[in-house]
Amino acid sequence: MTLNKEERTEGSGEPEAYVPSQRRLDRERYRRARARRATAIGALSTLVTGAVLYLVVVNAPGWPRTKETFFDWGYAREAFPKLLEGLWLNVRLLLVCGAAVLVLGMLIAVARTLRGPVFFPLRVLAAAYTDFFRGLPLIINLMIVVLGVPALRLQGVTVDPVLLGGTALTLTYSAYVAEVFRAGIESVHPSQRAAARSLGLSNRQALRYVVLPQAVRRQVPPLLNDLVSLQKDTGLVSIGGAVDAVRAADIIVGRSLNYTPYIVAGLVFVALTIPMTRFTDWVTARMDRRRAQGGVA
């Protein structure tokens, strides 16, 4: 006589251990075999592609001269410590400008979503700000701020290229981040605001406690992408004379006429950007899984 699950549990006093079926074991074994096969094929194709590219490059007619000019190990060792010193300036700019961009971008996004005719001038100014700085190339914005502001000779206004460059970065990226926040705010269903109002919250409280938390949570991946872009663009402050990683490489290149420091500077930025990019991908995938499972986005 076969006992059901409850009878077996009551008779033994212990929960029955789960035993997967043979079909499930076969399915899992098949999936593992396919995963190993896909990994092996991917590794082999990567090696073949790398070998082909290597042979094409090293057999090019101008490779010896290119190797001497761009891949000199001696200049790389000389440049690396100085580039790290300059990179610390880029990191500080990223931290300070990133915080300022988030605050200013949020204020502009909220200004663009305010309701009522009394806020019409504020909405127009916020829209004009985002349209102007999203359309203005960052390099031109940097030149205007870094080179134009000192030319005005205003009393009490700094002429430090680091501060002016950080200001230009903040102005440009705040426009992009404001649009990200605005998209997040408008993606929240109006019923959320209506429900908050029905519970006695004012418009300001509904925006602060109901709408903004959902909007920010939904826009985390694009915000992280903007942060990655900001990290790379901090190198543009070098046009004003700030000695960051790019400027440090430029100084060595100007003295040696060898471009290896530029390659090293690029690799340093890549090494700093890749972890941030992978973290962004992980956050995006995690949020997609939660949405697919019906969780809170």
N, C-alpha and C positions, 0 to 999 in steps of 0.2 A: 504494500500500500504506500502511495506517495504522499508525503506530508507537504502542505503548503508552506509559504514563507513564515506566516505567523506562528504555525504550530512548531516549526523547527526552531524558531527563535525562542518561543516559550519553553520548549523542552530542554534546550541547552542552556538557557539563561544568558547567552551571549549573541550579539548580532552576527548574522551569517556573513562570511567574507565573500566579496564579489569575485566571481570567476568569469572572465570574459569568454565568449564563445569562440570556437575555432574559426568561424568566418571573420570575426573581428580581428583575431590575431593574424590571419592571412592578409586582411586588408591593411593592417598597420605594417606588416612586413613588406608588402608591396609598395606602400608609400615611402618607407625608409629606403628601399632599393631604388625607387625613382629619384629620391632626393640625392642619394649618393651618385647616381648616374648623371644627374643634372650638374652636380658640383664638379664632377670629373670633366665633363664636357666643357663647362665654363672655364675651368682652370686651363685646360688644354688650348682652347681657342684664345684665351688671353695670352698664353705663352707664345703661341704662333703669331698673333698680331704684334706683340712686342718685339719678337725676333725680326719680323719683316720690317717694322718701322726702324729698328736699330740698323739693320743692314742698309736700308735706303739712305738713312742720315749719314752714317759713317763712310759710305761709298760715294757721297756727293763730292763733286770737284772742289767745292770751297770749304769742306769740312775741316781740314787742318787749320785754316785761318780762323774759321768760326770758333773752333775749340779753343784756340789761343786767346781770342778776344772776349768770349762770353763764358768760358768754362775753365778759367785758370784757378787751380786750387790754392796757389799762394795768395792771390788777391781775395779769394773767398775767405781764407783764414784771417786775413787782415781786416776785412770788412765786417765779419760776423759780430765781434764784441761791440763795435760802434753802432751797428744796426740794432742790436738789442737795447742799447741805451736810448736810441731814438724811438724804438718801438714802445717804450714805456710812456712816452708822450702820446702816442696813438691810443694806447689803452686808457690813459686818463681822459683824453678827449672823448673816447667812446662812452665811458661811464658818465661823465658830466653831461655831455650833449645828449646821450640817450635818455637820461632822466628829464632833462629840460624839454626834449622833443615830446615825450609822453605827456607831460603836464600841459604844454602849450597846444599840442594836437588835440588833447581831450577838451580843452576850453574852446577851441575853434569849432570842434565837432558839435559840442553842446550849443554853441551860439548859432550854428546853422540849423539846428533842429528845434529851436525855441518856437513856440506857437504864439499867435496873437499879432495884430497889426502894430502894436507898440514896439515889437522887437524887429520890425522890418529893416530899419537901418543897420542893426547889428548883424542880421542875416546877410545883407548885401555886402557889408565889409568883410565878413568871414568868407563869403563866396569869392569876393575879389581877391582876397589874400591867397586862398588855395589855388585859384586859377592862375594868378600871376607867378607864384613861386613854383608851381608844378610845370609851368611852361618855360620858365627861365632856366637855362642850363646852369648846373651847379658851378662849373668852372667860371662862368661869367659872374655869377653871384659872388663867388669868392674874390674875384678881381675887384669888383665894385666895392665890396666891404673892406677888404684888406688894403687896397691901394687908394680907394676914394675917401674913406673916412679920415685917415691921417691928413690928407690934403686939405680938409676943411679947417684944420687947426682949431677945433672946438675945445673950449676950456673944460677940463674934467673928464674928457673922453679919452679912453686908453688908445694907445697906438701899438700895443703888444700884438704881434701877428698871430700868436696862439689864441688869445681871447677873441680877436676879430675873426679869425678863421673858424673858431668854434661857434661864434654867433652866426656866421653865414651857413654853416652846416645845420644849425638849429632852425634857422628860418626856412631853409629848403625842405628838410625832412619833416618839419612840423606840418607842412601842407600835405605831404603824402600820408602821414599818420592820421591827420584829421579826417581824411577821406576814408581811411580804414575804420576809424571809430564811428564815423557817420553811417557807414554801411552796416556796421554792427548794431547801432541804435535803431536804424530803420528795419533791420531784420527781425527785431522783437515784435511779436504780434500785438496789435493794438489792444487786444483783450487783456493782456498783461497789465497795461497801464489802467484800463478801465476797472479791472479787478482791484488794483491797488487803491484807486479813487473810491470804489465802493466800500472799502474797509476804513475809510476816513483819512487816508494819506493825501497830503497836498500834492500839487503837480511837482514841486521840487523834491519832496520826499519820494514820490513814485519814481522819479528819474534817478534819484540817488540810490535807493534801496532795491528797486525792482528792475528797472530797464538797464542801467549801466552795468551792474554785475553780469547780467546775461550777455550784453553786447561785448564786453571785454573778454569774457570767457570764449565766445565764439570766434573772436578775431585774434586769438593768441598766435596761430601759425603765421598769418600775414604780418603781424607785428614783429615776430622774430625774424622774418625774412628782411624786413626793413632794417632791423638791427644789424643783420649780417652785411647789408649794403652800406650802412653807416660806418661799420668797422673798416671796410675797404676804402671808403671815401675820405676817411680821416687823413690819408696820405696826401690829399690835395692841399692841405694847409701849408705844404712846403713851398708853394708858389709865393707866399709872403715872406719867406725867409726863416720860418720855424724849423728847427733842426729835429725833424722826426726821422723815422727809418728811411723814408724816401730821400729826404734832404741829405742825410748822412751818406747814403749811397752816391748821391749826386756829387758830393764833395770829393769822395775818393775817385770817382770816375773822371772828374775834371782835373785831378792831379795826375792820374796814371794813364788816362785815355784807354782804359780797359773797362769793359762793360759787365764784368763778372759781378760787381756789387749790386747791379740792378737785378740780376738773376737771384742772388741771395736774398735781396729785399722781397722779391716776389714770392720766393719759397717761404719766407718768414710769415708773410701775410696769409699765404695759403694754409700753413700749419696752424695759424690762429683761427682761420675761418672755418676749416673743415669740422672741428668739433661742434661749433655753433650750428653749422648746416645739418649735421647728423642729429643734433638735439632737436632742431626744428622738425626734421622728418619724423623723429620718434613721437613728438608731441602731436603732430598732424595725424599720424597713424593711430595713436591712442584715442584721439577724439573721434576719428572715423569709426573705430571699433565700438566706442561707447554709443555713438549715434545708431549704428547698426543693431545694437542690442537694446535699443530703446532707453538708454540712460540719458542723463543730463549732458548736453553738449558743452 
